[in-house]
Amino acid sequence: MWISASIRMVFFALAIIVGPSKQTPVFPANPSGLTQEPPAVQGMESARKALLARAEVLAPGDLPALAYKAEKGDSESQFLLGYAYAYGRGTDKDLSKAIVWFQSAARQGHPMAQNGLGLLYRTGRGVPKNSAEAFTWFRKAAEQNYSSAEANLGWMYCIGEGVEVNPSEGLKWLNKSADQGNALAQNLLGYAYRDGKCAEKNENAAVGWFRKAAAQGDAHGLSNLADMYALGRGVTRDPAEALRWYEKAAEAGDPLSQYNMGWAYHSGQGVRKDKDLAEKWFRKASDKGRGQASYWLGSIYWNESGEFTHVTARDYFEKAAEQRFPPGALALGDIYSSFSKSLRGRVPRDFVTACVWYSIAGELDRKSGWEKEFPEKVAEFRQEVSEKLLSVRNKLESKEVSDCQLRSSDWIKAHPSSLSAD
């Protein structure tokens, strides 16, 4: 079964075994010596959070007035327009327009636009990827006490992206951001102490930072805390407590935790089996792009009776493939080749279509980046795809092989995002 190596619930097969700690989680001494930000800075942060909340709920009717003010040079309106186009709030996404408006506001010194511009340069969305340029914009925003930029800048120093590695500078900016209550910075400090990156490894300290983020209802903080309980890192290993935090993270919208809850209810490990709840959580995770959730939904529907459910199953397997999860394509290949006896009779055998999906599975395996998340499954998967593709191709005429190659190539071209893990 295709279980992500990053899903560290104790009832999953783990790729890394970590011994439990008996120590009580503690917060680390603040390595940067920073104190809480003064009230004036905290007040600015509150205003920025309010502006971000406004940006999240922009409606189509808001944009004309914003555009008028933005054209007149109002930096806040320029930022809001950039955000709207960058994230599709009140309009369709348009990264070229997002860049224009973020740049206009950033040049006037708007810290949130500067941070937004840094994110686009760091990820290469709408502009060529440029870590040094991202660092420059994060720094400009961080120097204005914008906590999200401080967190981003600190992590760039920690990992040496766009700048030389500088752990002390990284911790300084991360702590400065975390002291303002920024959940991203709190999670990043948790990673730093958990993995010994940018700080001396201290899993108890990591738990403390994850707990701070979780206390704010942050989905990543909740999920990270669940991971620590699941593995017994920095806390005593506690599957029930891990499941409790995974559920909180799932409710907060974390797609990996939603998948975890779906798997728990599907397998009955840690909770009583519940098909409806399993489908509920798998569907939520699937809707947020988790390919293995789509794969399991396909499996659930395939094992039910009725032509409609079998069509739905195929749709979910293809969705899994579109979400960079190659086993979805492998499952479709198996269905059309009738590889499994349990599949025969439900779908007419079609070796050309089977060849198409096995070919797609192989292409996704090579280019989607999925092996980073499923390292323990890659060798087995590649051998299986290779053997099955060879088997069906041996049954095809040369013209049918050409047809297989053309159709698989067309599918790949039509789904470019399936070949990128970014």
Backbone torsions as a table, in degrees:
resi	resn	phi	psi	omega
1	MET	NA	148.9	-171.7
2	TRP	-95.5	94.9	-179.0
3	ILE	-112.4	129.6	-176.8
4	SER	-64.4	137.3	176.9
5	ALA	-67.7	-17.3	179.4
6	SER	-86.3	-5.5	177.9
7	ILE	-91.0	104.0	-166.8
8	ARG	-102.5	27.7	176.8
9	MET	-66.7	144.9	-170.7
10	VAL	-66.3	-20.4	-179.7
11	PHE	-89.7	9.6	171.5
12	PHE	-101.7	157.9	173.7
13	ALA	-70.4	121.2	-175.3
14	LEU	-97.5	141.7	177.4
15	ALA	-84.2	-22.1	-179.3
16	ILE	-125.9	130.2	179.1
17	ILE	-102.4	124.9	-178.8
18	VAL	-123.3	129.8	-180.0
19	GLY	-71.9	144.2	-179.2
20	PRO	-71.4	151.6	177.4
21	SER	-104.5	139.6	179.5
22	LYS	-95.5	-2.0	-176.5
23	GLN	-80.6	151.2	176.3
24	THR	-77.7	134.2	-179.7
25	PRO	-59.6	136.6	178.0
26	VAL	-132.0	155.6	174.3
27	PHE	-85.7	144.5	-178.9
28	PRO	-75.8	158.1	168.2
29	ALA	-63.2	141.3	-177.1
30	ASN	-67.1	107.4	-173.1
31	PRO	-68.0	-19.2	-178.3
32	SER	-92.6	-10.0	-178.8
33	GLY	74.0	12.4	-177.4
34	LEU	-78.1	150.0	174.5
35	THR	-109.6	177.4	176.2
36	GLN	-58.1	145.9	178.6
37	GLU	-65.2	147.9	178.6
38	PRO	-65.1	161.5	-176.1
39	PRO	-54.0	-36.2	-178.4
40	ALA	-62.0	-41.8	179.3
41	VAL	-68.3	-41.7	178.6
42	GLN	-61.9	-36.0	178.0
43	GLY	-65.5	-39.9	176.2
44	MET	-62.2	-40.8	-178.7
45	GLU	-64.2	-38.4	177.9
46	SER	-63.1	-41.6	179.3
47	ALA	-64.6	-37.9	179.4
48	ARG	-68.3	-38.3	176.8
49	LYS	-63.4	-39.5	178.6
50	ALA	-64.2	-39.7	178.7
51	LEU	-65.9	-40.3	178.3
52	LEU	-65.1	-39.2	177.4
53	ALA	-62.7	-37.6	177.1
54	ARG	-65.3	-41.7	-179.5
55	ALA	-61.6	-35.3	-177.4
56	GLU	-66.8	-24.7	-175.0
57	VAL	-113.2	21.5	177.7
58	LEU	-59.5	138.1	179.6
59	ALA	-114.3	161.6	-179.6
60	PRO	-52.6	-36.0	-178.6
61	GLY	-69.3	-16.9	-179.8
62	ASP	-79.9	-22.4	-168.5
63	LEU	-70.6	-37.7	-180.0
64	PRO	-58.4	-44.2	-179.7
65	ALA	-66.5	-39.6	177.6
66	LEU	-63.3	-42.2	-179.3
67	ALA	-63.0	-39.9	179.1
68	TYR	-61.1	-48.1	-179.3
69	LYS	-67.3	-37.9	-179.6
70	ALA	-63.5	-42.0	178.9
71	GLU	-63.2	-27.9	178.7
72	LYS	-81.9	-4.0	175.6
73	GLY	101.9	9.0	179.6
74	ASP	-73.8	115.8	-172.5
75	SER	-68.0	-34.2	179.2
76	GLU	-65.6	-42.6	177.4
77	SER	-65.0	-37.8	177.3
78	GLN	-62.5	-42.8	177.0
79	PHE	-61.5	-46.4	-178.1
80	LEU	-61.9	-39.8	176.9
81	LEU	-64.9	-43.0	177.4
82	GLY	-59.0	-42.2	179.3
83	TYR	-65.0	-42.8	-179.9
84	ALA	-58.1	-45.1	-178.8
85	TYR	-75.9	-30.2	-179.5
86	ALA	-71.1	-35.6	-172.7
87	TYR	-119.8	6.5	175.9
88	GLY	69.2	44.7	179.1
89	ARG	-102.0	107.4	-179.5
90	GLY	81.8	0.5	-179.9
91	THR	-162.9	171.2	175.2
92	ASP	-71.5	150.6	175.6
93	LYS	-62.1	137.8	176.9
94	ASP	-151.7	93.9	-173.3
95	LEU	-66.4	-29.5	178.3
96	SER	-64.2	-40.8	177.2
97	LYS	-71.5	-36.2	178.1
98	ALA	-59.4	-45.1	179.7
99	ILE	-59.3	-45.7	-178.5
100	VAL	-57.7	-48.2	-175.5
101	TRP	-76.2	-36.4	174.7
102	PHE	-61.4	-42.4	179.6
103	GLN	-63.2	-42.1	-179.9
104	SER	-60.6	-45.1	179.9
105	ALA	-71.8	-39.4	-177.7
106	ALA	-63.3	-38.7	179.9
107	ARG	-66.1	-21.9	175.7
108	GLN	-89.1	2.7	176.5
109	GLY	90.8	14.9	179.7
110	HIS	-73.3	114.5	-172.7
111	PRO	-65.3	-33.9	-178.5
112	MET	-71.7	-34.4	175.1
113	ALA	-69.6	-38.3	177.5
114	GLN	-61.9	-42.7	177.7
115	ASN	-65.1	-41.9	178.9
116	GLY	-62.2	-39.9	177.8
117	LEU	-65.2	-40.5	177.1
118	GLY	-60.3	-40.3	179.2
119	LEU	-64.1	-40.3	179.9
120	LEU	-66.4	-41.5	178.0
121	TYR	-68.3	-35.4	-178.6
122	ARG	-68.1	-37.8	-176.7
123	THR	-94.3	-11.3	-178.2
124	GLY	72.9	30.1	178.8
125	ARG	-93.5	111.7	178.2
126	GLY	84.2	-12.1	178.1
127	VAL	-143.6	159.1	174.5
128	PRO	-60.6	138.7	-179.7
129	LYS	-60.4	129.4	-175.6
130	ASN	-150.4	95.5	-176.1
131	SER	-64.7	-36.4	179.7
132	ALA	-65.2	-40.8	177.5
133	GLU	-66.5	-40.1	177.0
134	ALA	-59.5	-46.2	179.8
135	PHE	-58.0	-43.5	-179.1
136	THR	-59.3	-44.9	-178.8
137	TRP	-72.2	-38.2	175.9
138	PHE	-59.7	-41.9	-178.0
139	ARG	-63.6	-44.5	179.3
140	LYS	-58.2	-42.9	-179.1
141	ALA	-72.6	-39.3	-179.5
142	ALA	-63.7	-35.4	179.8
143	GLU	-68.8	-8.8	173.4
144	GLN	-103.5	18.1	175.7
145	ASN	65.6	29.9	174.9
146	TYR	-85.8	115.6	-167.5
147	SER	-64.4	-36.9	-179.9
148	SER	-64.4	-39.4	177.4
149	ALA	-68.2	-36.7	176.9
150	GLU	-60.1	-41.9	178.6
151	ALA	-64.6	-46.2	179.9
152	ASN	-63.2	-42.3	179.5
153	LEU	-64.0	-44.3	179.8
154	GLY	-59.1	-41.1	-178.7
155	TRP	-70.8	-33.8	175.8
156	MET	-60.8	-42.1	176.1
157	TYR	-64.4	-38.9	-177.0
158	CYS	-64.9	-41.4	-174.2
159	ILE	-101.4	-3.1	178.0
160	GLY	70.4	43.4	178.9
161	GLU	-106.2	114.9	-178.4
162	GLY	80.2	0.3	-177.8
163	VAL	-163.4	160.5	176.3
164	GLU	-66.2	145.8	176.9
165	VAL	-57.6	131.7	179.3
166	ASN	-147.8	87.9	-175.0
167	PRO	-57.3	-42.8	-177.2
168	SER	-65.1	-40.0	177.5
169	GLU	-68.3	-38.1	178.1
170	GLY	-61.7	-47.4	179.8
171	LEU	-66.0	-34.6	178.8
172	LYS	-58.9	-49.4	-177.6
173	TRP	-72.0	-37.5	178.1
174	LEU	-63.1	-43.4	179.2
175	ASN	-68.0	-37.2	178.0
176	LYS	-60.4	-42.0	178.1
177	SER	-69.6	-45.5	-178.6
178	ALA	-62.4	-34.2	178.6
179	ASP	-65.3	-19.5	175.5
180	GLN	-90.1	4.8	178.4
181	GLY	85.2	18.0	-178.7
182	ASN	-75.7	117.6	-175.3
183	ALA	-67.8	-33.0	177.3
184	LEU	-60.2	-47.4	179.8
185	ALA	-63.1	-38.6	179.1
186	GLN	-63.8	-40.9	175.6
187	ASN	-65.8	-41.6	-179.7
188	LEU	-64.7	-37.6	174.7
189	LEU	-64.6	-37.4	175.8
190	GLY	-60.2	-44.4	177.7
191	TYR	-63.0	-41.3	-177.7
192	ALA	-60.0	-46.0	-179.2
193	TYR	-77.0	-34.0	179.3
194	ARG	-64.8	-42.4	-173.4
195	ASP	-100.8	-3.3	-177.5
196	GLY	69.2	30.8	-179.9
197	LYS	-106.6	113.3	179.2
198	CYS	84.2	-9.3	179.4
199	ALA	-152.1	158.5	175.9
200	GLU	-64.7	134.9	-175.8
201	LYS	-58.2	129.0	-178.3
202	ASN	-155.7	93.1	-174.1
203	GLU	-68.7	-28.3	174.9
204	ASN	-63.8	-42.9	177.3
205	ALA	-63.4	-39.0	179.2
206	ALA	-59.6	-45.1	178.4
207	VAL	-58.3	-41.8	-179.8
208	GLY	-59.9	-43.7	179.7
209	TRP	-69.7	-39.8	177.0
210	PHE	-62.9	-37.3	-179.5
211	ARG	-65.6	-37.6	178.0
212	LYS	-62.4	-44.3	178.4
213	ALA	-65.2	-40.6	-179.4
214	ALA	-64.0	-34.7	-178.8
215	ALA	-63.5	-21.3	176.6
216	GLN	-88.4	0.1	-177.3
217	GLY	80.9	13.8	-179.8
218	ASP	-69.2	127.2	-174.3
219	ALA	-60.9	-41.4	-179.7
220	HIS	-68.2	-39.1	177.8
221	GLY	-63.2	-41.9	178.3
222	LEU	-63.0	-44.5	-179.5
223	SER	-66.9	-42.4	179.3
224	ASN	-63.4	-39.6	178.1
225	LEU	-65.1	-40.2	176.9
226	ALA	-59.8	-42.4	178.9
227	ASP	-57.9	-41.8	-177.3
228	MET	-65.4	-40.4	176.4
229	TYR	-68.6	-35.7	-179.6
230	ALA	-64.8	-36.7	-176.6
231	LEU	-98.4	-11.8	-175.5
232	GLY	70.7	40.4	179.4
233	ARG	-104.9	109.4	-179.4
234	GLY	83.9	-9.4	176.1
235	VAL	-143.7	164.8	173.9
236	THR	-67.6	133.9	-178.7
237	ARG	-58.9	127.1	-173.9
238	ASP	-148.0	94.0	-177.3
239	PRO	-59.0	-39.0	-178.9
240	ALA	-65.8	-41.2	178.9
241	GLU	-68.0	-37.6	177.1
242	ALA	-60.2	-45.7	-178.7
243	LEU	-63.4	-37.3	178.7
244	ARG	-61.7	-42.8	179.7
245	TRP	-73.3	-34.3	175.3
246	TYR	-61.4	-39.8	-180.0
247	GLU	-65.2	-40.8	176.6
248	LYS	-61.1	-43.0	179.1
249	ALA	-64.5	-39.5	178.5
250	ALA	-63.2	-43.7	178.3
251	GLU	-63.4	-30.8	179.2
252	ALA	-80.1	-4.9	173.8
253	GLY	104.2	9.0	179.0
254	ASP	-74.5	117.6	-173.6
255	PRO	-66.9	-33.9	178.8
256	LEU	-67.9	-39.1	176.7
257	SER	-68.4	-34.9	175.3
258	GLN	-62.0	-41.4	175.5
259	TYR	-63.0	-43.5	178.4
260	ASN	-55.2	-45.1	-179.0
261	MET	-67.2	-38.3	176.4
262	GLY	-60.4	-44.5	179.8
263	TRP	-65.5	-39.3	179.5
264	ALA	-59.6	-47.6	-178.8
265	TYR	-73.3	-28.1	177.9
266	HIS	-71.6	-40.9	-174.8
267	SER	-93.0	-18.4	-177.4
268	GLY	74.4	22.4	179.4
269	GLN	-99.2	111.0	-177.9
270	GLY	96.1	-20.6	178.0
271	VAL	-145.3	168.2	174.8
272	ARG	-73.1	139.5	178.6
273	LYS	-57.0	137.7	178.7
274	ASP	-151.1	104.4	-175.1
275	LYS	-61.2	-41.9	-177.7
276	ASP	-64.4	-44.1	179.7
277	LEU	-69.1	-35.3	176.9
278	ALA	-60.8	-47.5	179.9
279	GLU	-64.5	-38.3	179.9
280	LYS	-58.5	-49.8	-176.5
281	TRP	-74.3	-37.9	175.2
282	PHE	-59.8	-41.9	-177.4
283	ARG	-66.1	-40.1	177.8
284	LYS	-62.5	-44.3	179.7
285	ALA	-66.7	-38.9	177.7
286	SER	-61.4	-42.5	-179.2
287	ASP	-65.3	-20.7	179.2
288	LYS	-101.8	14.0	170.6
289	GLY	96.9	7.5	179.4
290	ARG	-81.4	106.2	-175.5
291	GLY	-63.0	-36.6	-178.6
292	GLN	-69.7	-24.3	174.4
293	ALA	-68.9	-42.4	176.7
294	SER	-61.9	-39.2	179.2
295	TYR	-60.5	-45.6	-178.5
296	TRP	-70.3	-32.7	173.6
297	LEU	-62.1	-41.1	176.2
298	GLY	-59.9	-42.9	180.0
299	SER	-63.9	-41.6	179.9
300	ILE	-62.8	-47.6	-178.3
301	TYR	-67.8	-34.9	-178.9
302	TRP	-64.7	-33.1	-177.5
303	ASN	-82.3	-1.0	173.9
304	GLU	-92.9	164.2	-178.5
305	SER	-92.6	155.5	175.9
306	GLY	111.8	138.7	-176.6
307	GLU	-62.6	-37.8	-177.9
308	PHE	-61.4	-44.7	-178.0
309	THR	-66.4	-30.5	178.8
310	HIS	-70.8	-36.3	174.7
311	VAL	-65.8	-42.8	178.4
312	THR	-61.5	-39.8	178.5
313	ALA	-59.9	-46.3	179.7
314	ARG	-62.2	-37.4	177.7
315	ASP	-61.4	-42.6	-179.2
316	TYR	-70.9	-35.9	176.4
317	PHE	-63.1	-41.2	179.0
318	GLU	-68.0	-37.3	177.4
319	LYS	-61.0	-39.7	177.6
320	ALA	-60.2	-42.0	177.8
321	ALA	-63.6	-41.4	178.9
322	GLU	-64.5	-25.1	179.9
323	GLN	-94.0	23.5	174.1
324	ARG	68.2	32.1	177.5
325	PHE	-115.8	92.8	-172.9
326	PRO	-55.6	-31.8	178.6
327	PRO	-58.1	-22.4	175.0
328	GLY	-63.0	-42.9	177.5
329	ALA	-67.7	-38.6	177.2
330	LEU	-60.3	-42.6	179.6
331	ALA	-61.5	-39.8	178.4
332	LEU	-66.7	-38.6	175.1
333	GLY	-59.9	-42.2	179.3
334	ASP	-64.1	-39.8	-179.9
335	ILE	-62.0	-48.1	-175.6
336	TYR	-76.5	-21.5	177.0
337	SER	-91.6	-6.4	-174.7
338	SER	54.7	39.1	-177.9
339	PHE	-60.7	-40.6	178.8
340	SER	-95.0	135.0	-179.4
341	LYS	-58.1	-32.2	-177.4
342	SER	-68.0	-14.9	-178.5
343	LEU	-92.5	-18.4	-173.7
344	ARG	-63.4	140.4	177.4
345	GLY	92.1	-17.5	-178.9
346	ARG	-87.7	-34.4	179.4
347	VAL	-133.4	133.8	177.9
348	PRO	-57.1	136.5	179.9
349	ARG	-64.1	132.9	-176.9
350	ASP	-146.3	95.3	-174.5
351	PHE	-68.4	-28.6	178.2
352	VAL	-66.9	-46.8	179.2
353	THR	-65.8	-36.6	175.6
354	ALA	-60.9	-43.5	177.7
355	CYS	-59.1	-40.9	179.1
356	VAL	-58.2	-48.5	-175.1
357	TRP	-74.0	-34.9	174.7
358	TYR	-64.2	-38.1	178.0
359	SER	-64.8	-41.8	178.0
360	ILE	-63.9	-40.6	178.8
361	ALA	-59.1	-43.7	179.6
362	GLY	-65.4	-39.9	-180.0
363	GLU	-67.3	-42.0	177.1
364	LEU	-62.3	-40.5	178.9
365	ASP	-59.5	-40.5	-176.6
366	ARG	-75.8	-29.2	-168.3
367	LYS	-123.5	-9.3	-174.1
368	SER	-83.8	-16.9	-177.6
369	GLY	81.6	11.5	-175.7
370	TRP	-66.2	-22.0	-176.3
371	GLU	-65.1	-20.3	177.3
372	LYS	-67.9	-29.1	-178.1
373	GLU	-95.6	-23.3	-176.6
374	PHE	-128.1	52.0	-172.3
375	PRO	-61.7	-31.2	-176.1
376	GLU	-77.3	-9.5	-176.8
377	LYS	-106.7	-10.2	-169.0
378	VAL	-63.7	-49.1	-176.2
379	ALA	-61.0	-44.3	179.3
380	GLU	-62.6	-43.7	-178.6
381	PHE	-63.6	-45.8	-177.1
382	ARG	-62.8	-39.5	179.0
383	GLN	-65.8	-42.3	-179.4
384	GLU	-63.3	-45.6	180.0
385	VAL	-63.7	-44.1	-178.8
386	SER	-60.5	-46.1	-178.3
387	GLU	-65.9	-41.7	-177.2
388	LYS	-72.5	-37.8	177.2
389	LEU	-63.7	-43.2	178.1
390	LEU	-62.4	-41.0	-179.1
391	SER	-61.1	-46.6	-177.4
392	VAL	-74.7	-33.4	179.8
393	ARG	-66.0	-30.9	177.7
394	ASN	-67.7	-15.9	179.5
395	LYS	-94.0	-3.5	-173.9
396	LEU	-102.9	150.1	169.4
397	GLU	-75.3	162.7	-177.2
398	SER	-59.2	-38.3	178.4
399	LYS	-64.7	-37.3	179.6
400	GLU	-69.4	-35.5	175.6
401	VAL	-62.0	-42.8	178.1
402	SER	-62.5	-40.1	178.2
403	ASP	-63.0	-42.2	177.4
404	CYS	-59.2	-47.0	-178.5
405	GLN	-63.2	-41.4	-179.2
406	LEU	-66.3	-45.9	-177.4
407	ARG	-67.4	-39.8	178.6
408	SER	-67.4	-39.2	177.5
409	SER	-63.8	-40.9	178.6
410	ASP	-63.2	-39.7	-180.0
411	TRP	-64.8	-44.0	179.9
412	ILE	-61.3	-43.8	-179.9
413	LYS	-64.3	-32.6	-178.9
414	ALA	-79.3	-11.7	-177.8
415	HIS	-130.3	62.2	-176.4
416	PRO	-62.6	-30.9	-178.8
417	SER	-68.0	-18.4	178.4
418	SER	-69.9	-15.3	-177.1
419	LEU	-103.1	12.7	-179.9
420	SER	-134.9	130.3	178.0
421	ALA	-89.9	-0.5	-177.7
422	ASP	-75.6	NA	NA
